[in-house]
Every structure is written in C-alpha cells, then in structure tokens.
Amino acid sequence: MNETKIRIEGIRSDRVHGASELAHATLGILQDAIQESRAKSIPAFVMEIEAYAAELAAARPTMAAIANCTGRFIKLFRQLIQKEQSLANLKLDSRRAITAIITEIARERNQTLQNGAALIGGHSVVMTCSYSSTVIAVFKMAAAQGKTFRVLALASDDSCYAQMTIDRLGESGIPGEVIPEGKLPEVLPLVNLILTGADAITADGTLINGSPSLVLARAAHDRKSPLPFYAVCEPMKFTPSIPPALEPGFDLIPSALLTGIISVKR
C-alpha cells in the first residue's frame, strides 16, 4: 500500500476530526498525490488521480464535505485535461486548482463563522454536542469579539467528543462544561441558544450530525417555549439527499426541529 492509499485509509478510519478538517485533509492528499505521481503519460496520470479521488469521495459517505470538495476538484481537473498538452503543465495547473478551491472554502468558512458568532449574545449560555471544528471556531470568534458566554457540551454515554470540545475551548479561555445526557432536562432551562455543526445538510433541510444531536433537538423543540437550535454549516456540506446508509454514531435531525441553518447566508 503506497503513502496515498495509507492516507486515504486514515480518512476512512478517522473518528477524531470533524467533516471540515477531513475535507481539507482530502484536498491535501490529492495535492500531494499529484505532486508525487510517477505517471509517464497524461492518460496514466488522469487514471491514477481520478481513482484516488473516487476512493476519497466514497471514504466517509455521511460527511458531504469530503465528496463535495473532491467533486469540485474533479470538475476543474476534467476541464484542464481538455486543454493541457503537457503532463508537467497538467500537474502544475491541477495543484493550482486545489489551491483555488482551498482559498474559496476558507472565504466561505469565514463568512459562515461571522454569521454564527453574530447569534451569540453577551452573558449567554450556549449548548452544543458532538464535535465540530466549525462550532469551536464560531465560539472563538465570538470570544475575540469581546462576548462573554459559557458553553455546555452534551455528551453521549459512550462518546468523548463533548470533552474534546470543552478541552479545545479551554485552550482559548472559553469556559465550558460537559453535561451527561441524563442531566439534560435539568440543565436545558439555563440555556439561551443551541449551536451544532453539520456533517451534511440535505436539500429538504435535514441535518446529519453526530449523536446526541437528535436527542438535543427534540428536547429543545418540545419545551413549552422552544429553544433556538441552529446548525452552522459551510456550503461544502450541502448535499442533495440522505446517504443510503449512515455511519454509526450519526443522527438524522428533521428540518422541523431546526430553527435555522447558518451558512454564508443566514
């Protein structure tokens, strides 16, 4: 197994990083595979890179960002194939195409973070669950804006993601606490806002996210005065439909349980 295959397997087996982080790692794998390819002809090079892209797109079916980033690249890659006469130029322009995608994703992410941070009021209590690098970045941006708030991270019995979230926030001086799922009813009245990440958002507004997102969404919705529940989601996470089979540890949250989706446009 070559280095690229090993890294693709790493994406497939990774249960630590969120969808945004793995999407960026996917683009990095493709960029390095292009650089390191030993193909001697354009057809051989195209076959090699498209095979890697197909493996990556299928590696984590629940995380739409990985397939979408790969799809963006393949669209540009096939355009380049039609015009390039030199293998060296095709490699160079393919790497440039990935750099352009990374730049665009960063722009979209920054706008999404700004919109998410705008929801957080001063002296508020915000609840989240699972692990999302995007939500953590939203909290950090809100704190950098001078807002004072506390984060509660709802934990499933068999998951370490809530503790990972609180640990990451603690590194930036943001106060937080892990809340066991069984204590949710007594803690929820203290909460002003719920923010989660998203592994995918389907065309009908269904949220796919790590457990216990569905438990939290139902609890927030079923209150006499429902709590606002927002999913923060970069455009690369939108997908037409629910994957045929969800990976273990992921929930489907119907759009009826969501207050809204925060992306480039609120």
C-alpha positions, -999 to +999 in steps of 0.1 A: +000+000+000+015+033-011+015+065+010-016+080-007-036+048+000-025+048+036-037+084+040-070+076+023-074+048+048-067+073+075-096+095+063-119+064+063-110+054+099-106+088+115-131+093+144-114+123+159-116+151+133-147+168+120-160+170+085-144+203+077-110+192+089-112+159+069-123+178+038-092+199+040-071+168+046-087+152+015-076+182-007-041+179+008-040+142-001-050+150-037-025+178-040+004+156-027-007+127-050-005+150-080+030+162-069+043+126-063+027+109-093+052+088-113+028+085-143+046+089-176+017+100-197-014+121-193-039+092-196-020+072-169-019+103-147-056+110-152-065+074-144-044+075-112-057+108-098-093+100-107-090+067-089-077+084-058-105+110-060-131+083-063-118+065-032-118+097-012-153+107-023-166+073-010-144+072+022-169+089+045-204+088+029-220+107+058-196+137+055-208+155+024-179+180+025-154+153+015-173+142-016-182+178-025-146+190-022-135+161-043-162+168-068-151+204-071-116+193-079-127+167-105-148+192-123-118+216-127-095+187-134-115+175-163-116+210-178-078+211-175-075+177-192-092+191-223-068+219-228-034+208-215-009+193-239+019+187-214+019+164-184+040+188-164+016+217-170-014+195-161+002+186-128+010+222-121-024+235-130-041+207-111-023+217-079-032+253-086-068+243-089-068+227-055-052+258-040-080+279-055-106+255-040-089+258-006-090+296-009-127+297-018-135+273+010-117+295+035-137+325+023-169+307+027-159+294+061-150+328+074-184+343+064-201+313+080-182+318+112-191+355+113-228+347+109-226+321+136-208+344+160-234+371+155-260+348+171-242+346+204-252+373+229-232+385+258-235+367+291-254+338+275-253+300+279-248+281+246-252+244+243-236+222+217-230+185+212-208+161+192-175+177+179-173+204+153-142+224+144-166+249+128-186+255+160-154+257+180-142+284+156-175+302+160-171+303+198-135+315+194-146+343+171-174+354+194-149+355+223-125+375+202-153+400+197-154+405+234-185+385+241-188+367+275-206+334+274-204+298+287-206+266+267-223+234+277-215+203+257-240+174+258-223+140+260-235+106+250-226+079+274-200+063+251-185+094+235-155+116+242-165+143+217-181+166+243-149+166+264-128+172+233-149+203+226-146+217+261-109+210+262-104+228+229-124+258+241-105+258+274-072+263+255-087+297+244-100+306+278-137+300+270-155+285+300-174+253+295-187+221+310-196+186+298-232+177+305-242+140+307-272+132+286-292+122+317-289+157+331-302+174+300-338+181+315-324+200+345-298+219+325-318+229+295-337+257+313-304+275+318-296+275+280-302+305+257-291+291+224-281+258+208-254+256+181-243+224+165-221+217+135-232+196+105-218+167+087-243+173+059-275+193+052-298+177+026-320+195+001-351+192+023-332+208+053-325+176+072-294+178+093-269+150+096-247+153+126-230+133+153-250+119+183-267+131+205-278+158+182-313+143+177-318+140+215-309+176+219-330+189+190-361+170+203-356+183+239-352+219+226-382+217+203-405+200+229-402+227+255-432+250+262-410+278+248-388+260+222-351+269+224-335+283+192-315+254+176-291+263+148-268+242+127-236+260+115-227+247+081-203+258+053-217+255+017-194+224+011-216+204+034-249+207+014-259+176-004-290+166-024-301+136-004-295+114+026-268+088+020-281+052+016-266+042+050-255+064+078-222+057+095-225+046+132-228+075+156-246+099+133-282+112+137-308+125+112-325+156+125-356+167+106-358+203+095-389+208+116-367+206+147-343+233+135-347+270+139-324+276+111-291+268+092-263+293+095-241+293+064-227+320+041-262+335+042-281+334+074 
